[in-house]
Each structure stands twice: as C-alpha cells, then as structure tokens.
C-alpha cells in the first residue's frame, strides 16, 4: 500500500469514527471555506489537489504545529465523498 493510500485509509477511518476535528487556526485563513466551496461546486479535481498538497505538506505542518494533516485530509476526503467524487 502506498503512503498516499495509507493516509487516505486513515483519513476515511477518522471520518467514520467521528474523530476528525481540524484545528483550522493552524491553517491559512479561508481554507475551510475554500474546501467547502470546491465541494459545493463538485470540483473533484481541485479537491484532490488540496488533498495531495495536504499530504505533501504533512511533515512541514507537523514541524510547525506539532500535528500532521490527517484531520485535514479526512475533512477533504469527506467533502470529496459528499461531492460524489468517488462515484
């Protein structure tokens, strides 16, 4: 299993058990609303790009904040599911 697939699985599990709680103050202002807008417009390509950027920046986020991007990735994954990106 690739690292990306593993992170996606973890993200899905976090959403499934209700554990995903994104610390939005640790991210750029407007990130949540941007992700929400992408989901509303069903822009699956851009949502996937956000997920990929979150994965690529996981180590930097961990160094800066003390946590990685798993909760953010779970949030994006849930938005992709609600937007029908996996159908």
N, C-alpha and C positions, 0 to 999 in steps of 0.2 A: 504494500500500500504506500502510495506517495505521501509526502509530508502534507501536501495540499488536501488530498483525500482524507487523511487522518484529521486534519484541522476541521474540515467540513463535517466529518462524522462527529467530532467533539462538539462542534457548534450546534449540530442538529440535536444531540443529546441534551445540551444545555437548554435549548429552547423547549424540548419535550418535557423536561422536568421542571420548567419554570425558573431555572437558576440564572438565566441571563438578565443581568442588570448592568447596563452600560453606564460607566462613570463619565457622562457627557462633558463634564467640566474639564476632563483631561484631553479633550479633542478640540479641534478648530470650531469656533462658533458657527452655527448653522449646519453642521454636518448631519445632525439628525433630520432636520427639515429637508435637507438636500436628498438624503436617502429616501425619506418618505415621499417626496415629490417624484423621484425616479420610480418608486413602486406604484404610485398612483397612475403614472403615465405608462406603466408596464414596460419601462426601458430596461429590459433584461441584460442587454449588452453593457450598459453603464453600471448597473448593479453588480454584474460580475467583475467589472473593472474596479469598483470600490472594494469588493471582497478581495481581489488579487492584491490591491495596494495595501489593504489591511494586513494581509498575510506577509507581504514583503517588508512591511514596517514593524512587524511584531517585536523583533529584538530591540529596535530603537525605542519603541514605546515602553517596553519592559525596562530599559535602562533609564528612561526619562521619568517614568511614573511608578515603577515597581510592579506593574502588571502588564500582561500582554494584551493582545487584541481578540482573544477568544470570545468575549462577550459581545464585542462589536461585530465580529464575524457571524455570531449566532443571530444577532439582530438583522444583519443584512440577509442572511440565509432565510430567515423567517419572512422578510419582505419579498424575497425572490419567490418563495413558495406562494405567498398570498397574491403575487402578481401573475402567477401561472407560468413562471419561467421554467419549471420542470415538467410541464405537461407535454 
